[in-house]
């Protein structure tokens, strides 16, 4: 409700665009950078392409932008194919990783560049540039040259320059990766607010899972040019589809094995390596006999002292202790020779070499597939 | 803490080993030469007679005009050719390295070999004229050597090589993302060049242009070998060399050299005045 009101009052509301990517493939010589990717990005959605460097996310972005031509496949804006449209006619707002601000122009001239190209009238241009400057909180810096700005301010100029043209789609290529941790968080919040206000369809590329989860309405996880999973941040974080996604999102502990039996609505899992048996809650996708991977987040593993709990416990000793303020990360080596990563909130009450028992809650263990 | 505090006066003595050759081989002859322009051969008194002679005798003052008439148009053409070639091969282009290599190659040959090559290629019975006559395009061969045209061609080949060798690296200093940014904001290729690429590379290009120009004002071997040193390509150095080596008038030779130096400084200041009217500074702002 309040957001609807806000949208109505804002003068910079944009007609947003639905982006469809169909069977997109890009080959460089014999290497395939993007393999048969299909992706729907709804009106006003904030879609993040998440993956390690070299996974193909920037290649997809470059094809939407028009600096690269797809080997095959199609990209459409509101159903209209854009492959053949020159990049200067695609109406895309782009924020480059290094901002790519024009050093020989002032902040205001940089922001006005896209409006100059659109032959916007002088008064209209002035109004829109001022609006954009205010929107990214760069008031009074309009006449500065770019080299006189800090990294964070440059980042905001880049953003203002991209949105002032009222683009159909906003593309951001790791825009926060060059800011320090505190500023990055601040900019993240600002970016989110801006997206809420303007409702531009946004495609954001990053390798930082925290950014992806915090900003997006939808996340696409990629590796080796292949889309691994598409989902809301909650789906991606709570139900990673396979080993790659789980590992990338920060599930640190993996056990490969087989579901060998079913009891009281729970599976019995046996590990390949050392025949460790664990009880795990039933899920709908798997059945007895499946080769699976069990995974659990370091935060979900518990170090227990209660000797009564016998099921799903493993004994071991602390081999690594990494205190990071709000939590302590331990590595526990079990008798079977496995290493588990455990995060414990607060102080670090365990000493190096201390004998502990780990409890793997059947409800918190997740069954995933290799691929 | 502060190293400078400990720098004593006698530490500057360490400069002497490099300073002495410089003073003896460069500064002293320069000053001596300058003083000689105010003297007559075999007399000791100071006089302006050499300069009066230079600026009243057309045999001397014509060299200013002749040198500039040869070198300035050549330099401008060199700049256009070198800029065009290096601009179009600046992105990864198949064969770009070979084109750059061939453009810069004449530098390794030096002036005299290039001059000889121009003669071999463009003389009345050379490949150029023979081909045109055989194709039936012309009846009489063009006279392209031992005159203004010959010197001009040889200068262009060497100057293009020199400017291109400098521009190849400079083209790479302009972040391609800047051009991409302009393009996504709606600029055509031409507008992107005009409003983003050129303003950023302009000051460096003009610096190289000025450097090449003042180097070519000192042209000698090309003017003598493939030009016509008696009239059309009678440049500063040709006259200075004649005075020193044929007439043994070192005072007049030095006078010509000083006038040439002043001409070079004037040309340099004109180019730099133009350069100062645009953006001068780094093409990168990223922090």
Interface residues (C-beta under 8 A of the other chain):
Chain A: X65 X66 X67 X87 X88 X89 X90 X91 X92 X93 X94 X96 X98 X99 X100 X101 X102 X103 X104 X113 X114 X117 X118 X146 X147 X149 X150 X151 X154 X161 X165 X178
Chain B: X175 X177 X178 X180 X181 X182 X183 X184 X185 X186 X187 X188 X191 X195 X196 X199 X200 X279 X281 X282 X283 X284 X285 X286 X287
